[in-house]
């Protein structure tokens, strides 16, 4: 009986519990509210429980997961032209600003020989601005202490020359700990070569090991209660044939022996925030002993991975990450509660409905059908929504495991013309073989716009997967495809306003849901800002701007709108956007207010990414609106007659524009910043030329590629899902599901990628349909309520 009471309470029907409180007509409205209260209480309980118990034991929460770091074998970037498969963990890439922000009031101390001096120089160069860098070092003494500081932000990188391990290392650490308000965040230690050079025998080895053990023990004691991390860098292999006469005692056999003994001693103190960095085989300088400049840069970046939290927190995905960073964000907790609650509700309801219990009636089911025929009357809002969220939960779980955990390996990108051109040719061949006749013969008909979105999306997928952004020509073609997508979006939305009038509020909400549902769930799951998926904010803002311009008096849906007034509005709007492209500061002030600015901030809490992305394609919005005005007024038949009458002239003109643009970009465009500015104001002309070539001849206009049109239906989901399903690390790496077989891996990853994109598209469509049904139900209830009130009166 208690279980039946609960089931009846969830169903909203006349169960034993429901009958004591509200009649059925009012209970339907209360069940959703009570369910929301239950979910809220469950979320609060889970959050409090999570913070009380923590995820990791307190004895291990301060450790650093870097014990398997292999310098030179796990490099952040593979050499040009080589695709190096990385381990399951990844390296976080830090810009100069991110590194400076991380090391602010977190000093770094190097104690050792000339190997550490070179790494110190590389790190100080990486984190210091040239104008703020203050270096204190003797001019003629190589074996001396050095210091690089930036007092403006409290940043300090220090090097202490000490070629032999001794108790002085402990004194150095204590001095820097007491001299500054903040203790050293990272202490890098390296020694042994001078000991080996002076005496290659066993006695020198034993003395070195005794000193290492004593110093490690003392450092672990004096550093108790601090956040300092001690990193022992082992000796790297040398090229014995290139060593000078005074260094002949340094052999690889002795180096292996030293490293084994040191590793055995240092590993005892791993729980004391002391880690071991294995040097392995690294690239050496011409002297056969010291690390090369490139290798020193790699090591300095790895040291940043040790001391700095990654820009995107995730469990087990980074090679160096603090265990105390493995706590879910509030957004992740909310999603967990939401997905689990929906799963429980849907599974429970399915079981009850299959058993045909009397209280397993369909909640919120109304015996009617919508006039447009899209929403069947027997559709269940609650159960269908829960089923959709269950599928979304499975998709998010896979995305998080694939991208943010160490279960699957990651692979660095490497561009080659064969890997880029071969799929492009295959896609083109399939597109030509699937040519069909359009249902409509008008300019930019629906099949044609979907086809354009399809081949553009395939090009962008290849562009990101092969790392083709290094090729300037391909880069600007990719920029044109994004601008074309914005162009088509503005054209489509403005055309709808011209034909159907003002958009009702529920249609606006439906489009916002359609564009942003998947992205918002990804932002919460992956703990990244909304601007990380720049394409969705760009398209969403485009839609809202089109609505605003259409509504400015005289609105486009007025009874007698003048053609000239609409063109004037769009031209003035284009002038404002052009001003924003050249001087974004004043207009950025409008979106710098909380909470609006949270939608436009990037990972660096800056509006720079939004200004750059939106500025690139600002002129595509008014261009699409002007095209919609041209197609609508004069009527489309007049436009078709114009294209048929002047077809050859228009074709020559459009082809000439495209050729001139290609020649200019190939010969004059040498830097991205300058050419990006040119792209903003030239891209509308190029897109207009493409539209002319695509529609000027009737045989071309009346046919489309079914393959590209099919891809275009899911272009938005494909673009967003590629971040974590086709690629990894937010498009910086490639996902590896089948190690060792690149073609097989590409096929498997691509198949899963297509399945995920299709599932997300269907789930989003289902949620939008549920919202439509909810609006219809609400309207019906309001109508019935007004009728009842009228009868009562």
N, C-alpha and C positions, 0 to 999 in steps of 0.2 A: 504493500500500500504506500509507504513513503516514496518508493521509486516512481510509482504511478502518479503521485501528487506532484513530484518534481517534473515528470514528463508533461503532465497537463499544464503545469505552470509555464514551461517553455513553449508549449504549443499555442497557448492563448485560447484554449477551448474550455468548454464547461466541464472541467475536472472537479474533483472534490475540493481542492484548494481554491481554484478560481471562483467557484460558485459562492464562496463566503465573502468575497470582496467586491467584485465588479461584474456587471453583466457582460455578455460576450461582446457587444458592440463597443463598449469602452475598454474592455480588457485587451483588444487587439492593439490599441494605441499604447497601452501601458507595458506590454511585454517587452518591447524593444528598449524602453527606458530602464526597466529593471535589469535586463540583460546588460545594458551599458554600466549600470551600477555594480553588478557582479564582476564584470571585466575590470572596472576601476579598482575595486577592492582587491581582486586577485593580483593586479599589477603592483599595487602598493605593498602587498604581502611579499611578493617575489623580490621586489627591489630592496626592501628592508632585509629580507633573508639573505640576499646576494651580498649586501654590504656587510652583514654580520659575519657570515661564514667565510667570505672571500673565495677566490677561485684557487689560489695556490696557498700552500702551507707557509706560515710565517718564517720558517727556517730557510726557505728557498726563494722568498720573494725579492731578496736583494741581490740575487745572483745575476750574472750576465751570460746569456747563451752565446758564447763565442769560443767555446773550447775546441770546436772543429774548424776554426778559421785557418785556411791555408793560403798564405800570401803568395801571389803569383799564379795560383791554380784556380782561385775563385776571384777573378778580376771583375770589376763592375762593368767593363765594356770589352767586348771582343775586338780583336784587331779588324781593321777595315778589310772587307772581302771575305771574312771568315765568320761562320756562324758557330759560336761556341755554346754548347749546351751547359747551362749552369746547374748547380745542385737544386734541390727542392726549395731551399731558402733563397732569398733574393737580397740584393744590396740596395739600400736607400741612396738616392742621388740628392746631394745637397748643393744648392747654389751658394754663392758667396754670402748673400744676405741671410740665408737660412743657417749657414755655418756660424756666422757672426752672432746671430740671435741665440743659437744654441750655446755657444761658448761665452756668452755674456755672464760675467761674474762667476765663471767656471774655469779657472786656470788649468793649463796643461803643462806638465813638467817632464822633461826628458833627462835621464841620467844614464850616461854610457859613453861610448867611443864615437868615432867619426861616422859610423853607420847611422846612429841616431842624430848626429849633427846634420846630415843630409836630409833626413826625414823631417827634422825640425824646420829646416829652411823651406822645404816644400809646403809644410802645413802653414807656416807663418805667411808665406806668399799667397796661399789659398784663402785665408780668412782675413787678411789685412788689406785695406784700401791703400794704395800707394801714398796718398797725401796724408793719411793718418798714421802711417807706420813709423814708429820710433824704435830704431835698432841701436842697441848698445853692445858693441863688440870691439875687441882690439883689431887693428888693421892688419898687423903682420903676424899675429899669433893664431894659428889654426886650432891648436889644442887649448882652447880657452872657453870660458862660459859666455853664453850669448842670451840675449833677452829681446823679445819683440812685444810691445805693449800698445794698447790703444786706450788711454785713460778716459776717453769720452764715454765708453760703454763698459769699462772695467774688464777688458779682454787682455789676457796675458798668456804668452807662450814662452817658456824658459827652457834653456838647455844648460846642463851642468856637465862639464868634461870630467869624466872619471872612468878610466879604462879598466880599472880593477875593482872587483866587488869587495866592499869593506863596510865597516860600521858607519863610515862617513855618509853612505847613502841614506841611512836612517836620520842622521843629523840634517842632511839637506831637506828631506821631506818635512821634518819638524820645523825647520826654519821657515819654509814657505807656508806651512800651515799656520804658524803664529804671526808671521809678518803680514799676512793678508786676512781680511775678514772672512773670506771663503777659502776652504782648503782646496788643494788641487783636485779637480774632478777626475783627471786621468794622469797616471804616472807610468811612463814607458821606460823599461829597463832593458839594457843590452850590454853584455860583456863576455869575455872569454878569448877573443882573438889575440889580444896583447899577452895574455897569460900563455897561450899556446905558442906565440911567436918567441917569447923569452925562453920557454922551457917546454918542449913537446913531450916530456916524459910523464910517467904516472904520478909522480909527486906533485907536479903542478896541477894535474887534474884533480887529485884528492884535495889539495888546498882550495882550489876553486869551488869544488862542491861543498866543502865545509863552510866556506864563506857565504855561498848562495843559501844554504839551509839556515844559517844563523840570521842573515839579513831578512830572509823571507819571514821567519818567525817573529823578528822584532817589528817589521813593518806591519804584520798582521795585528800585533798587539797595539801599537801606537795609533793605528788607523781605526780602532774600534770606535763605533759611534759616529763615524764620518761617512760621506758618500763617495770617497775616493775609490777608484778602480785601478789596480796594479796590473799592468800588462807586460809580461816577460817575452821579449822578442828573441826567438832562438837564432842560432847562427845559420846563415845561408850557405849553400854550396858555393865553392869557388872554382875557377878555372886555373888549375895548378900550372899549366904551361905558360900562362901569362903573368904569373906572380914574379915580383922582383926578387933579387937575391936575398934581401933581408926578410922575405916573407915565405921562404921555402919550407919552413917548419909547419906552416899552416896547410894541412892536408884534409881532404874530405873524410878520410877514415877517422881522424881525430875529431873533426867537427861532428860526425855522427855519434861518436862516443860521448862528447861533451853534451850534446843535445839529449841523449838518452838519460844521462844522470841528472841533468837539470830538470827534465820533465818529471822524473820520478819524485824529486823533492818538491817542486812547485805544485804538483797535482794534489798534494796533501792539504793545500790551503785554498782550494777552489771555493769552499764555502765561506771563505773570508774575503770575497771579492777580488781574488787573485786569479788571473787567467794566463794561459800560455798561447802564444802566437807562433805557429810553426812556419818557418821561412820556406822550406822546401827548395825547389829549383826555380830561381828567379833570373830575370835578365840582368846581366852585370855590365859594369862600365868597362872601358878598355884596359884598366889595370887588373882585371880578373878577380877583384876583391869586393869593391863597393857596388852597391845597387845602382842601376841606371836611373836617369832622371824620370823616365816614365814609370819605372817601378816604385820610386819614392813617392810619386804622385798617387799611385794606386794605394800604397800603404797608408799615406796620410788620409785618404778618403775612407779607408777601412777603419782607421782610428776614430774618425768622426762617427762612423756607424756604431762604434762601441760606446762612446760617451754621449751621443745625441740620440734622443728618441726619434724613431722614423716619422716622417711627415704624415703617414697614414698608419694608424695603429691597427694591428691585426695579429691574431694568434699564430705564432710559429712560422710566419712567412718571411721574416727577415733573418739574415745570418747572424746579426748582432742586435739583440733587443733585450731590454730589461724585462725580467719576469713580472715586475710590479706594474708594467704597462698593460698587462693582459686583463683588463677589466672592461666589460661591455659598456658602451655608451648608453645614455638614457634612451636614445632612439632605437638601439638594438634591443633593449629590454622591452620596450613597447611593442616592437614587431614580434618578439618571441611570445609575449602574452597574447597578441592578436592572432597569430597563426595557430598557436596551441588551442586557444578558445574556439576559433572557427573549426578546427579539426575535430575537437570533442563534440561540438554541436552537430556538425554534419554527420559524423559517424554515428552518434546517438540517434539522430533523426532517421538515418538510413536503416538502422536496425529496427527501430520502432515501426517504421513504415513497412518494412518487409514482413514483420510479424503481424501486421494488420490489427494492431490494438485500436481500441475505440477512441483513445485520445490522441492517436497519431494522425489526426486530420491535418490538412494543409493550412498552415498559418498564412494570413494575409492573402488568401486566395479569393478572388472575386470573380463571379461568373459573368465576365464580359470580355469583349475584344476591342482593341484600339482601332480607330478608324483607318490608320495607315497600315494595319495588318502586321506590324513588326513585333507586337508584344502579345503572345497568346494569353488567353484569360486564365489558364491553369498554371501559369508560371509562379514559382514560389520565390518571393524576395529574399527571405531569410536563408533558406537552404541553398538557393543558387548563389547567393553572395558568399556564404560560408564555403561552398564547394570551390568557387573561384579563388577565394583567399587561400584555400588549401593548396591549390595548384601554384599560386604565387609563392607560397611558403616553400614548396619543394624546389621551385626555380631559384629562389634566393638562397636556399641552403646549398644547392649545387654551385651557384656562382661564388658564394663565400668560400666553400671548400676548395674550388678549383683555383681561385685567384689569391686568397689570403692565407692559405695554410700550406704546409710543407708536404701535403700528400702527393701533389703532382709537381714535376720539375718544370723549370722555366728555361726558355731559350732566347738568346740575344738575336736581334734583327741583323740582317746583312743583305744589302741590296745587290741585285745582279739583274742585268737586262733580260736574261733568259727567264728567270723566275717571275719577272714582271710582265714580259710580253707574251709568254706562252698562255697563261690563263686568259689574258686579254683577247687573244686571237680565238681561243675556244669559246669564250662568252659571245664574241661577235658572230661566230659561225652558228651557234645555237640560236642566237637572236634572229639571224636571217632565215634560218630554216623553219622558224615558228611564226612566220609572217601571216597575219590574218587581216580581214577587212573590217574596218571600224563600223560600229552601229550608227555613228553620227558622222556627218561630213563637214562639220563646222570647223572654224579655226580653234586650235588648242582644245579639241574635244577631250573627254575624260580618259579614253584609252591612250591618247597621245601624251597627256600630262603624266599619267601613271607610268607609261613606257619611259619617258624622260627621267623620271625619278628612279626607275629601275636600273638603267644603265649607268646613271651617275652614282648610284649606291654601290654597284659592283666595282666601279672604278675607285671609289673611296676605300672600299674594303681591301683591294689590292694595294692601294697607296699606303695604307696603315700597316698591312701585314708584311710587306716587303721593305718597309723603312725607306720609301722613295722620297721623303721630304728633303733629302740631301741634294736631289737633282732639281735645280731651279725651275726648269721647264715643266716638269711634272708637278712641282709644288704649285705653280700658278694655274695649271689646269685643275688641280684639286680645289683651289680657291674659287675658280669659276663655277665648279659644280655646286659648291655650297651656296654661292651667290645665286645660282640658277634655282636652287631649291627655295630660297627666300623669295625670289622673283615669282615663282609659280604659286607659292603660298599667298603672297599679297594679291596676285591676280585672281586666284580662286575665291578668296574671302571677299574681295571688293566686288567681284562679279555677282556673288550671292546677294550682297546688299543692293546692288542695282536691280536685280531681278525679283527678289522676294521681300525687299523692304527691311525694316528694322528687325534685328535679331532679338528674339525673346530671351529673357534671363536664363531660362533653363537650357536653351541651345548654347549660350555662352558657357555655361557650366559644363555641358556635355563635351564641348571642344577642349576646354581646359583639362577635364578629366582624361580625355583621349590622349592628349599630348603629354601629360605630366604624371600619370599614375605610376608607370614603370620607373620613371626617373626618381620620383620621390621615394619609392620603396628602395631603390638602389642607394640613394643618399643615406637613408637610415641604416641599411644593411652594411654598407661599406664604410660608413662614418666619414663621408666626404662632403664638401659643400655642394650646393645646387649648381654652382657655376662650373663644377668639374665636367659636367655634361653640357658644354656650352651650346650645343645645337638646339636642345629643347628650350632653354631660355630665349634663344634668338628667335625661334619660330613662334613661341608664345607671345613675346613682346611684339613681333610683327603682326600677329592677329589682333592684339589689343590696340595697337596704333592704327590699324586699318579701320577698326570700329570707331575710334575717336574721330578720325578724319571724316569718315562717312557721316557721323552725327553732327559735325560742326555745321551751323546754319550757312547756307541752305542745305539741309540733309539730302542725301541722294535719293531717299524714298519719298520726298515730298511730291505733291501732285504735279507741279510744273517746275522741276529743277532745270536750270539753264546749263547747257553744256559748257559754256565758257566759265561759269562760276566754279564748277567742279574741277576743271583743269587748273584754274587759278589757285584753288585750295591745295591741290596736289603739288603745284610748282612752289608755293610758299613752304609747304611741308618739306619738299626736297631741299630748299635753301636752309632750313633749320637743321636738317640732318647733315648737310655739307658743312655747316658751321661746327656741328658737333665733331665731325671727323677731323677738322683742323684744330679746334680748341675744345677738347672734351671737358675741361675743368668746370666751367660754369654750369653746364647741364648735369654733370655728375653730382653737383651739389644737391640737385633735386632728389636724387636717389640715395643720398648719404644719410638719410634719417632712419632711425630704428622704427619698425622692424623691416622696412623695405630694403635697406642696404644688405640685410642678411641674405637676400636672394641673389645679390650680385657680387658678393665678396668671394674671392678665391681662397686657396689654402694659405696664402700669405696675408689674409685679411686686407686685401687691397682690391681696388676697382680697376686695376690695370688690365687684367685678363678680359673683363667685360668691355672695357673701352676699346681694346684691340679687336676682339671678335666682332662686336657690333659695328665698330667703325669700318671694318673691311667691307661690309655688305650693306651699309646704310642706304646707298643710292639704288639698291635693288628693290627696295620697298616702293618708293614712288614710281619707279619704272614699271613694275607690275600693275600698279593702280592705273597709270596712264594707258597701258595696253588694254586693260579692262574697259576703260572709257572709249577707246578707239573701236574695240570689237562691238561694244553695246550701242554706241552712238557715233557714227551712223550704224544702221542695222547691219547684222552680220552678212546679209545677202549683198549689200553694197560693198563690204570689205572683200567678199569672195570675187565679185565682179572686178574690183580693182586689181586683185592678185592675178586673175586670169588675163586681164587686158595688158598689164605691164609686167607679166611674169619674167620674160628674159632680162629686162632692165633691172628688176629687183634682184634677180639671181646673180647677175654680174656684180651689182653693187654690194650685196651681202658677202659674196665670196671674196671680193676685193678687200672688204673690211677685215675679214678673218685672216687673210693672207698678210695684210699690213700689220695686224696685231702680232701674228706669229713671228714675222721678220723683226719687228721692233723688240719683242721680248727676247729673241735669240741673240740679237746683236747689241742692244743698248742696256738691257737689264742685267746688272751685275751684283746688286745687293737687294736683300729682301725688304728692308725698311723703305727704301726709295720706291721700289716697284710695288709694294703694298699700297702706297698712297696713289700711285698711278692706277692700280687695279680698281680702287674704289670708284673712281670717276669714269673709267673706260669700260668697266664690265657691263653697264647697261647697254652700251652700243654693241658689244660682242653678243650679249644675250638676245638683243633684238635681231641681229643678223642671223643668229641660229633659228629663231622663230620664223623669220622670213624664208630661209632655206627649207625649213621643215613643212611649211604650209603653202608655199607659192604655187606648187604644182599639185593638181588634184590627185593623180595616182599616188603620189607620196603621202599626201595629207590623209587619204582615205584608207591607208594601211598602217598597221602597227605590229610590233613584235609581241606575241603572247608571252614569251619568256620574260622579257624585260617588264612587261606590264604586270606579270605575276610578282616579280621581285619588287616592283614599285608599290604594290599594295602593303607590303611589310617594310618599307624603306625606313620608317622611323624606328621600329623595333630592331631592325638589323643594325642601324647606326649605333644605337645605345648599347645593345647586347655585345657588340664587338669588343667593348672595353674590357670585359671580364670573361667572355666565353670563347671567343676566337683568339683574343690576345690576353695579356696578363699584366699585372702591375700597372693598371690604368693606361694601357696601350704601349708601355715602355718595353715589354718583353713579349715572347710568344709562349702560349700554353702548350705543354708537352704531355699528352695522355698516353702515347705509345713511344717509349724511349727507344732510340736506336733506329727507328724507321721513319724517315722524314715524310715520304709520300703517304705511307699508311697513317701516320699521325695527322697529316693535313686532311685526309679523307674523314677520319674519325671525328676530329675537332670540328670540321665543317658540317658534318651531319648533325652533330649535337647542337651546333650553333643555329642551324636552320630550324631544328625542332624547338629549341628554346624560343627563338623569335616568333615562330608560329603560335606556340602556346601562350606567349605573352600577349600577342595581338588578339587572340580569341578571348583570353581572360579580360583584357581591357574592354573589348567589345561587350562582353557579358556584363561588366560593371556599369557601363554606360546604359545598356538596356535595362538593367535593374533600376537605375536612376530615372529613366524614362517612365517605367512602370510605376515607380514610387510617386512621380509627379502626377500621373494619371489617377492613381489611387487617391492621392491627396485632393485633387480637383473634384473627384467623385464624392468624397466624403464631405467636402465643403458645400457642394451643390445640394446633397441630401440634407445637410444640417440646415441650410438656408430654407429649403423647402419645408422641413419640419417646423422651423420657427414661424414661417409664413402661415402654415396650417393652424398652428397653435394660436397665433394672434387672431 
